[in-house]
Amino acid sequence: MKLTGKVALITGGGIGIGLAVAERFVAEGARVCITGRRQEVLDKAAQRFQAGTVTTCCGDVSRSEDVKRMVATTVAFGGRLDILVNNAAITAQGSVTDLPVEDWQKVLDVNLTGPFLLMKESIPHMPGGGSIINISSIGGVRCIAARPAYCCSKAALIMLTQQAALDYGPNNIRCNVVCPGGVVTEGRIGSLAERLGTDEKNASIIASADVPLQRMAEPSEISGICVYLASDDASFTTGSVFVIDGGANVVETGRLAVWRALRDAGVR
């Protein structure tokens, strides 16, 4: 029970990585507020938890008024705020010349401005210290074809995290980054399989062709590092970047060929 007595706010907590992190946090003794843009998704997620361990707050992380409400809801629910997990994110397809300016701006608003606003509003509620965990991506440390907005936002999130680690270290607020590789999230593999004209198992294999572990991660496999970073076990860990990608970051060649094969198969 490494998080007993702690209170956490997790954005994008209704599905995928965010929900898996919430489940692990509650299992470790924390009380959690999960947020997202669809109340019905949050309500469904909340049913997985014992009463009194989780609350929800519907809103858009790119809107300052929504962010203020998320933090206020968390503090009202738990009486404090110890942990912030910035997980909410979106992406957009298209190279620089193809990507609409509106799509570029929306991705940056959610993936970068959102965490900035959450950190700005949460830090004053951590007078005794706390842990901020920003979920970036392998796309924050290396390029992904036709994803300039996503990769730029995730790379900038790493720098924002490290800047905060520098500025708020004296306040015992630790800020770290987790960079997942491919993760099996709700609907993702099914959609990929449909577009490839194959089953989900083969779709996952194709998408993981250049991953040394030869598969995508389950959301639960990202949650463990988040528990560590939120706990006192990581009391001397701040400004660090943790890449959880099955070894994909060590592969020098192959990704472009895989992407082209997926593109030629009609996958976007």
N, C-alpha and C positions, 0 to 999 in steps of 0.2 A: 504494500500500500504506500507507494512512494509519493503520492500526491494528496495524502489525507489533509483535510482542512484548507486546501487550495481551491481557488475559484478561477475558471478559465472562460474566455470568450473565443469561439472558433467561427470564423466566417466560412461560408460555403459548407456548412456543417450538416446539411441534409442528406447528402449522398457522397459516394466515393471516398476519397482520402479524408475529407473533413469529418464524415460520419465515423470512419474507422478510428480516427484520432479521438473523437468524442467518446467512443465506446471504451477505448483503452484508458482514457483519463478517468472516466467514471469507475472503471474496474480498479483503478489505483487509488480511489478515494476522493477524487475531485468532484466538485459541482460545476456544471457547465451550462453556458448559454450558447446555443447554436443559431446561426443566422443564415439567411438565404433570401432569394427574391420571390419564392413561391411558398405561401403559407401552407398549402396542402402537402407539399413535400416535407416541410418542417414538422407538421402534425404527424405524418406517417412515421418519420424518423423518431420522434419523441415517444411513440408507443413502444419502442424497443427498450426503453429505460424504466427503471424503478421510479415510482412517483417521488418527486422531491429532489431528484438528482440532476434534472435537466429542465431548462426553460428555453423558449424560442423567441426570436425577434425577427420579423420580416422586414427587409429593406435592401437598398442598393448601396454598396460600399463606396460608390463614387459620389454619393450625395451627402454633404456635410450634415444635414439635419437628420438623415437616417443613421449615420455613424454615431452621432450624439445619443440617439435613442438606443442604439445597440449597447453602448457602454453604460448608459443609465440603467437599462434593463438588467444587465449583468450585475452591477453593483447593488441594485435593489434586491435581486434574487439571492446573491451570495454574501452580501454585506461587505464585499471587498473585491479586488481584482488583482490576481497574481500572475496570470498567464494570458498572453494574447497569441493566437495562431491565425495569421493572415493566409488563408487558403483559397479564398474566392478568386477565380480567374476565368478569362475567356480567351479565345483566339480568333484569328481571321486569316483566310487564305488569300494569297496573292503576292507576287513580287513587287518591288518598289514602284514600278511603272504601272502595275495593274491594280494595286490596292487603293480603294477609295479613301480619300482623306478622312471621311467620317468614320470608316472602320478603324483606321490607324488611331484616331483620337479616342474612340470608345475603348479599344484594347488598353491604351495607356491610362485612361481614366479608371478602369476597373483594376488592372494589374499593378499599377504603380501609385496613382493618386489615392486609390482606395487604402492600401497599406499605410501610406503617409498619413491620411486622415485618421485611421484607427490608432496609429502610434501617437499622433499628436493629442488625441482625446484620451487615450488610455494611460499614458505615462504619468500625468498628474495624479492618477488614482493608485500609483505604486510608490508611495512615499518610503516604504521600507524595503523596496527592491522588487524585482519581478523578472519574468522571462518572456521575451518576445521571440516567436518562431515564425519566420517568413518562409512560405513555401514557394520557392522559385521553380526551376526546371533544369534538366540537362540543356534545354534551349537557352539557359542563361549563361552557360559556359562554352557552348559551341553552337554553330549555326544549324538551323533546320530549313531545308529548302522551302522557299515561298512562304516563310513565316517571319517577315521583318518586324512587324509590330510586336508579335509575341516574344520573339527572342530579345529585342531591344528592351521591352518592358521587364523581362525577367532578369536580364543582365543588370539593368539599372536598380532593380530591387535588391540585388546583392550589394551594390554600393551603398544604397540607402541603409541597409541593415548594418553594414560595417561603420558607416558614419554615426549611426545611433549608438553602436557599441562603444565608439570612441567618446562621444559626447556624454553618455549617461552611465558609463562604467563607474564613475565616482559615486553615483546614486545606487549602486548595486543592482542596476538593471542590465541584464544580459540579453544580447541580441544575436541570434544565429540564423543561418539559412540552411534549408534542406532542399536539395535539387533532385527530384525523382526523375527517372527515365520513363519508359513506357509503363503505364499502369492500367490494369483492367478495371475500368469504371463502368457505371450503369449505361448500357446501350452501346458502348463504344465498340466492343468486339462484334456484337451482333450486326451493327451497321457496317463495319468493315467486311465481315463475312458476306453480307448481302451484296455489297458492291464488287467483291472479288468472285462471287459465284461459287463459294465454297462453304464449309462448315466453320464453326467458331474455333475449333482446335487448329485447323490449318491456317486460318486467318491470323491467329496469334503467332504461329510458327513463322509465317511469312513476314509479319511485322517485326519479328525478333531475329531476323536472319543474321544480323551482325552483332548480336548480344552474346557474349561468352556463355552466360547461363542459359541461353536459348529459350527464353520465355519472357513474358511481361510479368510485372510484379502485381501481387494482390494489394489492395489498399491497406490491409492489415500489416503488410511488410514495411510500410512507411511510418506506421504509427509508433513503432518501438523507439526509433530515434527521437521522436517528438516527446515521448515520456521521459527519456533520458535528459533531453535539453530542458524540460520543464521542472525536473526534480533537482534536489540538492546534490545528486551525484555529479551534476554538471556545474557545480558552484564556481569553478575556475575556468569555465568555457564561455567565451564571448567573441564575436566577430568572426566565427568560423563558418566554413562552407562544407556541408556534408552531401556528397554525391551518392545517391542510392539508385543505381541504374543497371545492376546486373553485370557490370564491367564494360558497358558500351563506351565509356569515356576513354578506354585504352585502345580502342579500335581505330587504326589510322585510315583504313580504306574500306570501301564497301557500302557506306551509308548512301552515297550518291547513286550508286547502282541500284540499291534497294528502292530508294525513292523513285527513281526513273521507272523501275518495274511496276511499282504501285501506280504511278501516274499513267503509264501506258495501259494499265488494266482499268483505268477510269476512276481511280481512287483519288479523292481530293482532301 
